[in-house]
């Protein structure tokens, strides 16, 4: 991994929408997702709206607030994204057998990442995860949870949008459940100040 230059990490607010839009590009990061896959209850709903529909839906979420995630900046350019919200903001998690709740503890969930191609393998996701722990803590969260991919083989970025287990571990997360060979549930404490 290359050492990451100084990044600044900011919540995605309506004023930063253009930066988010530039980062995601015309395809909405991954096949028109616009970070809505986890927020929709079914695959049918997602397929019916992906692309322009998911972009509009996510922009409404950003406009309404609170911020649905964090942008990593190198200078004035957004180079990375991390989705974070309370677990109940993500209906797909409620419907997942392998990512079902571990217990009754209220958690904030980190569901997705998108890092610009020229910034991958430079520690951007780890920096985003460390800031996510502070972000959740400032909003009353106590636990932060993630659902990374655990693989030894290199994977295209489109297949590891959940993040990699190694990155979560570097950011202080520990495995708390595993119902699938490649998809652990990991947690760390939020940073409360």
C-alpha positions, 0 to 999 in steps of 0.5 A: 500500500502506498502512503496516503497524502493528507486527506480531508474528510467531510460529510456529504452535505447539499453544498458538496453534491457537485463533488460527489457527482463528479466523483461518481461520474456519469455511471453513478459509481457502480452501474448506476447505483448512486449508493442506493442499493442498500437503501432499497428494500428489494432488488426489483425496486432497485432495478426499476430505478437504477441510474437516473432514478437512484441518482434523484433518490440519493440527491433527495436524501442528501438534501433532506439530511442528515449527511448519508456519508463522508467524502475524502478530499485531496485538495479540492477534489473528492477522491473517496466516498464512504456511506454511513448511517444508522442500520435502520436506514438500510432495509437490505440489511434487515433482509439479509441472512448473512448480515442479520443483526448480531445482537440488539445493540444499536449500531451505525453501519458502513455499507459502501465505498467508492474510491477514484481509480488513481487513489485506490490502494493508498489508504483512503478507505482506512482514513474514511473508516477512522473518520466514520467512527468519529462521525457516528460518535458525534451523533450519539453512536456507540458502535460502528459495524461493517460488512467487508469482503474477505478475500485473498485474491485481488478483486476488481473495485466493483466487487469490493464496494463493501470494503476489504476486511484488511482495511477494516482491521487496520481501522480498528474493527474486529470480527464479531460474526461470520455466516458466510466464508467471505462476508464477516460482520465487523465492529469497533467502538465509535469515538465519543468526545 
